[in-house]
Amino acid sequence: MASAGKLFNRRKERIRIGIRKKAVGRVRLSVFRSQNHIYAQLIDDTQGVTLAAASTLQKELRDKLKSGANIDAAKEVGKAIAQKAIAAKVTEVVFDKGGYLYHGRVEALANAAREHGLKF
C-alpha cells in the first residue's frame, strides 16, 4: 500500500501537469514555498526563460522582513513580483501554485500580486 507521502506527491505532480497544460502560450506565475522562504517566478514556457523573479532572499526584502516564512513575507513577495511583471510589460499571467493548497502564504502572495496590477 502506498504511504501518505507518496500519494501527496502524486497529487502535487498531477496538479503541476494540469496547470502547465493550461498555461500553454501564456506567462506563468510559479510559486515555491519552503519552510523558511517563499519564491515567485514569471516564466515564459514558449521561450523557456524566466522573465522576473522575487523571493524573501532578496536583500531589499530580507532587510525589511522579520521572517521569510510568514504571510507578511508572502505579501511582500507578491507585491515585488507584480511590480517586476509590470516593468517587464506583463499584465496577465496563469497562476501556478505548484501543487500547494490555495491557502495561507500561497493565497497571500496571489492576492498581493492581484492588488498590485497582475491579472489571473
N, C-alpha and C positions, 0 to 999 in steps of 0.2 A: 504494500500500500504506500502511496506517495505521502511524504511528510507535508505539513502545512507550509513550510518554507518553499518547497518545490512548486506547490500549487499556486502560491502567491507570485512566484517568479514567472510561471507560465501565464498567469493572468496579466501581469505587467507587460510581458512581451506581446501578447495578443493586442493589448490596447495600443502599444507603441506602433505596431504594424498598421493597425487601423487608422491611426492619426496620420501616419506618413502617406497612406493611400489618399486620404482626403486632402492633403496639403500639396498634391502634385501641381506644379506650376505657380505656387504661391510661396511667399516668405513665411517661415515657421518660427514662432517664438517658443524656444525649447527651454524647459526649466529642469534643473537638477538641484536636489537638496541633500545635504549630508547632515550629520549630527551637529556640526559646528558652523556651517556656512550655507549660503544659497546662491545659485548661479543662474543667469539667464543669457541666452544667445539668440540672435536673429540669424537664421540660416536660410540661404537660398539653395535649395537642393538641386535645381536645374543646372546651376553652375558649380555647385559643390563648394561654396565659400561661406564663411561667417561674415556677415555684414557689420555686426556690432555685438559687443558682449558687456555684461556688467555682473559684478559679484561683490560679496561682502569682503573680499580680499583686496579690493582696490583701495589705494591709500586714502583717497578723499572720503570713502565710506567707512573704512576701518577706523579712522580718527574720530569720526562723528558718532559711531555706534558703540554701545557698551558690550553687546554680544552680536555675533553674526548668525545666531540660530534662533531668532525670535520673530514675531510678527512685525515689529517695528523695522527690523533689518530687511525683511521681505518687502515692505512698503517702499523703503529707500531704493532697493534694487529695482523694483517695478518702475519707480519714478525715473531712475537713471537710464534704464533700457528704453523707456518711452522717449526721453529726450534725445538719446543717441539715434533712435529709429527715425525721428522727425528730421534730425540733422542729415541722415542718410536718405532722406526723401521716401521713407517707407511709412505709410499710414495704416495699411490694412494687413493683418497677419492671421495665421492659423495658430491657435494656442495648443502647444504640445506639452501637456502636463507630465509626460514621461511615465505614465502608469500610476502616478500618485493620485490619491483621492483629492478632489477639489474641495479642500478644507484647510483651515489653518494658514500656514505660511504660503502655500501654493495659491490659495484664494486671495490672500492679502496682496501678493505680488501681481496677480491678474487684475484686481480691482484698481490698484495704484497705476498700473500701465494704462488702463482704460481712462482713468480720471485725467491723465496727462496727455491724452491725444491718440492712443492706439485704438484701432477698431478690430474686434474679433468676436 
